[in-house]
Amino acid sequence: MTDQAYGELLVECVLAYPPLVKLFDALDQMGLKDYYVGAGCLPQLVWNHLSDKAPDQGIKDIDLVYFDPDNLGADQEANYLDSLQGLLDINLDIKNQARVHLWYPHKFGRAIKAFGSLEEAIDTWPTNCTALGLRRQDQDWLVYAPFGLECIFQMTLEANNRLIGPELYQKKRDKWSNLWPDLKWAPWSDQALIRSDQPFIKIRRPAMKTFGVRQDKTYKKREGVYGICKNDQGHHLVIALDHTHFLVGGGIEEGEDRLTALRREFLEEIGYDIHIHDYLGPFKEYHYSKKGDVDYEMIGHVYRISLGDQVTQETEDHHEMTWLRPDQVLGKMQLAYQEHVLMTY
């Protein structure tokens, strides 16, 4: 997988965690531009997702950093904290990275030079996984990951020795290994980590495409999540049901995030674990279902996936896993947007 694909999955994990959604919404309203939400909470969200834990497992606070060299007093940090902390049920740590050099000697016993940018500050954060920042730009997202994102999703940590020593690295190892036993830790090294030559990753959220025409009637809303997958022959994975075909997937249950729902649906419908790659977008369709005589306003979130191992037997009756050649897709799918996705991607 590319860092672009990993970045899209990172954003999906963030959108499944309400405190961060609230924070980004508030930052949009404040108009703060030169900032990142970063450090431990972001990789920890990913590790919780990979480990099938609750999203907030082990997350003690959220770090928000900004850069304002023209205001080096602590009052501005306090004012931001007063404005934002009441919106969240988790502690918020806000730091102006332009003034770190002023308090760092007192706290850590050594002087450092002033940072020239937010990115220069993040480059010094303690590990390859926690040297990470994310901000929202309108509806798109910008990730700054100087050591890449693969290490986070592979749960592989290395020390970033630009500022820390082996004692702090070991302290993090002792603490986090209890919370995430699957983490893999490289031994301390005096070698500097190598920065990525492409540390900025822009995540564009696709606009919703609509199929069908809304009429003057009552619609039942249904939101679901679906995966598209090709085999080595380029055939598309679908479910055959009631003389028609659907993408594998289904409705998002109350309290579920989209990624969890997608994994559950694949287990229930075909018994397979999956690897989720990238988000293809939301699609809307106005659709009349003869079964139940219902008009639906359907929103389908579609991801590109690949199959892992078959880990169980499917639990939903009459769902037949099958593969369609590209020339078989047209006219075979029950939903127009799903046909469009298979024809397009």
C-alpha positions in Angstrom: 0.0 0.0 0.0 1.1 3.6 -0.6 1.2 6.4 1.9 -1.7 7.9 0.0 -3.8 4.8 0.8 -2.6 4.7 4.4 -3.5 8.4 4.7 -7.1 7.7 3.6 -7.4 5.0 6.2 -6.0 7.3 8.8 -8.7 9.9 8.0 -11.4 7.1 8.2 -10.2 6.3 11.7 -10.3 10.0 12.7 -13.9 10.3 11.3 -14.9 7.4 13.5 -13.7 9.1 16.7 -16.2 11.8 17.8 -13.8 14.0 19.9 -11.6 14.6 16.9 -14.5 15.3 14.6 -15.7 17.9 17.1 -12.3 19.4 17.4 -11.8 19.7 13.7 -15.2 21.3 13.3 -14.4 23.8 16.0 -11.0 24.6 14.4 -12.8 25.3 11.1 -15.1 27.8 12.9 -12.2 29.5 14.6 -10.4 29.9 11.3 -7.1 28.6 12.6 -5.0 27.6 9.6 -1.4 26.9 10.6 -2.0 24.0 12.9 -1.8 20.2 13.2 -3.5 17.7 15.4 -0.9 15.1 16.0 1.4 13.0 18.1 0.2 9.9 20.0 -3.6 10.1 19.5 -3.5 9.5 15.8 -1.4 6.3 15.7 -3.2 5.1 18.7 -6.5 5.4 16.9 -5.1 3.3 14.1 -3.7 0.7 16.5 -7.1 0.4 18.2 -8.7 -0.2 14.8 -6.1 -2.8 13.8 -6.5 -4.5 17.2 -10.3 -4.5 17.3 -10.3 -2.3 20.4 -12.6 0.6 21.3 -11.5 3.8 19.4 -10.5 5.6 22.7 -8.5 2.7 24.2 -5.3 4.1 25.8 -5.8 7.7 24.4 -5.2 10.1 27.3 -5.2 13.4 25.4 -5.2 15.1 22.1 -2.3 17.2 21.0 -3.0 20.4 19.0 0.0 22.4 17.8 0.2 25.7 15.9 2.9 28.1 14.9 2.8 31.8 15.8 6.2 33.4 16.2 4.7 36.8 16.7 3.0 35.8 20.0 5.4 33.9 22.2 3.4 34.4 25.5 1.6 31.5 27.1 -1.7 33.5 27.2 -2.6 32.6 23.7 -2.3 28.9 24.4 -4.5 29.3 27.4 -7.1 31.2 25.4 -7.3 28.5 22.8 -7.6 25.9 25.5 -10.4 27.8 27.2 -12.3 28.0 23.9 -11.9 24.3 22.9 -11.6 22.2 26.0 -15.2 22.5 27.0 -16.3 20.8 23.7 -14.4 17.6 24.4 -14.6 14.8 26.9 -10.9 14.2 26.7 -7.9 16.4 27.7 -6.5 18.8 25.1 -2.8 19.8 25.1 -2.2 22.9 23.0 1.3 24.2 22.3 2.6 27.0 20.1 5.7 25.3 18.5 7.3 28.7 18.0 7.9 29.1 21.7 9.0 25.5 22.6 12.6 26.7 22.9 11.6 29.0 25.7 10.3 26.3 28.1 12.2 23.3 26.9 15.4 23.8 28.9 13.4 24.1 32.2 11.4 21.0 31.5 14.0 18.7 29.9 17.4 20.2 31.0 18.8 21.1 27.7 18.6 24.0 25.3 17.2 23.7 21.8 17.1 26.2 18.9 13.8 27.8 18.0 11.8 25.9 15.4 11.3 27.7 12.1 8.0 25.9 11.3 5.5 23.4 12.5 7.0 20.7 10.3 10.5 21.3 11.7 9.0 20.8 15.2 7.2 17.5 14.2 10.5 16.2 12.7 11.8 16.0 16.3 8.9 14.2 17.9 10.0 11.0 19.8 9.2 8.1 17.4 8.6 7.4 13.7 4.9 6.7 14.4 4.2 9.8 16.6 6.0 12.3 14.4 2.7 13.0 12.6 0.3 15.8 12.0 -3.1 16.1 10.4 -5.3 19.1 9.6 -8.4 19.7 7.6 -8.5 22.1 4.7 -12.1 22.8 3.7 -13.3 19.2 3.0 -9.8 17.9 2.2 -7.1 16.8 4.6 -3.4 17.3 4.8 -1.1 14.8 6.5 2.5 15.6 7.5 4.4 12.3 8.1 8.1 12.9 7.9 8.8 9.1 8.4 5.9 7.9 6.4 2.7 6.1 7.4 3.5 2.5 6.8 5.2 2.1 10.1 1.9 3.1 11.9 -0.2 0.5 10.1 2.5 -2.2 10.5 2.7 -1.2 14.2 6.5 -0.9 14.0 8.2 1.7 16.1 11.7 3.2 16.0 13.2 5.9 18.1 13.6 9.4 16.6 16.7 10.4 18.5 16.8 14.1 17.4 15.7 15.2 20.9 15.0 12.1 23.1 17.4 9.6 24.7 17.0 5.8 25.2 15.4 6.3 28.6 12.3 8.1 27.3 12.1 5.6 24.4 12.1 2.7 26.9 9.5 4.4 29.0 7.1 4.6 26.0 7.8 1.0 25.2 7.0 -0.2 28.7 3.7 1.9 28.7 2.4 1.2 25.2 3.4 -2.5 25.1 0.8 -3.2 27.8 -1.9 -1.4 25.8 -1.0 -2.7 22.3 0.9 -6.0 22.7 1.2 -6.4 18.9 3.5 -3.4 18.7 7.0 -4.2 17.3 9.8 -2.2 18.7 13.2 -1.6 17.1 16.1 -1.4 19.6 17.5 2.1 20.4 19.8 3.3 17.8 22.1 6.3 17.6 21.5 6.5 13.8 19.1 9.3 12.7 15.9 8.2 11.1 15.7 8.9 7.4 13.0 11.4 6.4 10.6 10.7 3.6 11.1 12.7 0.4 7.4 13.1 0.2 6.2 13.9 3.8 3.0 15.8 2.7 0.0 13.7 1.8 -3.2 15.4 0.6 -6.4 13.4 1.1 -9.1 14.6 -1.2 -12.6 13.6 -0.2 -14.6 12.8 -3.3 -17.9 14.6 -4.0 -21.0 12.5 -3.7 -22.4 11.3 -7.0 -26.2 10.9 -7.2 -28.2 8.4 -9.3 -31.9 8.6 -9.9 -34.2 11.6 -9.3 -35.8 12.6 -6.1 -39.5 12.8 -6.4 -42.2 14.2 -4.3 -42.6 11.3 -2.0 -41.4 9.9 1.3 -38.0 8.2 1.3 -36.5 5.8 3.8 -32.9 6.7 4.4 -30.4 3.8 4.4 -26.6 4.3 4.7 -24.3 1.4 4.0 -20.7 0.5 3.2 -19.5 -1.7 0.4 -16.2 -3.1 -1.0 -15.1 -3.7 -4.6 -12.5 -6.4 -5.3 -11.0 -8.0 -8.5 -9.3 -11.4 -8.8 -6.2 -12.1 -10.8 -8.4 -12.4 -14.0 -9.9 -9.0 -13.4 -13.3 -10.3 -12.5 -15.4 -8.4 -10.0 -16.5 -9.9 -6.6 -20.3 -9.6 -6.1 -23.1 -11.3 -4.3 -25.8 -13.1 -6.3 -29.2 -12.7 -4.5 -32.8 -13.0 -5.7 -31.9 -13.1 -9.4 -29.7 -10.0 -9.3 -26.3 -8.9 -8.0 -25.0 -6.5 -5.3 -21.6 -5.4 -4.0 -20.6 -7.2 -0.8 -21.6 -5.0 2.1 -24.6 -3.6 3.8 -26.0 -1.2 6.4 -24.0 0.5 9.1 -25.3 -0.5 12.5 -25.8 2.0 15.4 -22.5 2.8 17.0 -20.4 1.3 14.2 -17.8 3.2 12.2 -17.6 2.5 8.4 -14.5 0.4 8.5 -15.8 -1.9 11.3 -19.1 -2.2 9.4 -17.3 -3.2 6.2 -15.3 -5.9 7.9 -18.4 -7.3 9.6 -20.4 -7.4 6.4 -17.7 -9.3 4.6 -17.5 -11.9 7.4 -21.3 -12.2 7.5 -21.8 -12.4 3.8 -18.8 -14.5 2.5 -16.8 -15.3 5.7 -13.6 -13.5 4.6 -11.3 -11.1 6.4 -10.3 -8.2 4.2 -7.6 -5.6 3.6 -9.0 -2.1 3.0 -7.1 0.0 0.6 -8.8 3.3 -0.4 -12.0 5.2 -0.3 -13.8 5.7 -3.6 -16.5 7.9 -2.3 -20.0 8.3 -1.2 -22.8 7.6 -3.7 -26.4 8.4 -3.4 -29.3 6.6 -5.2 -33.0 7.1 -5.1 -34.3 3.6 -5.5 -37.7 1.9 -5.4 -37.7 -1.6 -3.9 -40.5 -3.9 -4.8 -39.6 -6.1 -1.9 -41.4 -4.3 0.9 -42.8 -1.6 -1.4 -40.3 1.0 -0.1 -38.7 4.1 -1.7 -35.1 4.4 -0.5 -32.7 7.3 -0.4 -29.5 5.1 -0.3 -26.1 6.3 0.5 -23.3 3.9 -0.2 -19.7 4.4 0.9 -17.5 2.3 -1.4 -13.9 1.1 -0.7 -11.4 -0.8 -2.8 -10.4 -3.9 -0.9 -8.6 -7.2 -1.3 -9.6 -10.5 0.3 -7.6 -12.0 3.1 -8.2 -15.4 4.6 -11.5 -17.2 4.9 -12.0 -17.2 8.6 -15.5 -18.4 9.0 -18.6 -19.6 7.1 -21.0 -17.0 5.9 -24.0 -16.5 8.2 -26.5 -14.8 5.8 -28.6 -17.2 3.9 -28.9 -17.2 0.1 -25.9 -14.9 -0.4 -23.9 -16.5 -3.2 -20.3 -15.2 -3.7 -19.6 -15.0 -7.4 -17.3 -13.2 -9.8 -18.4 -11.2 -12.9 -16.3 -10.5 -15.9 -16.2 -6.8 -16.8 -18.4 -7.5 -19.9 -21.0 -9.1 -17.6 -21.5 -6.1 -15.3 -23.7 -4.0 -17.4 -27.4 -4.8 -16.6 -26.5 -7.3 -13.9 -26.4 -5.1 -10.8 -29.5 -4.1 -8.9 -28.3 -0.6 -8.0 -27.2 1.9 -10.7 -24.4 3.4 -8.5 -22.9 -0.1 -7.9 -22.9 -0.8 -11.6 -21.2 2.6 -12.1 -18.5 1.8 -9.6 -17.7 -1.5 -11.2 -17.6 0.0 -14.7 -15.5 2.9 -13.5 -13.0 1.3 -11.1 
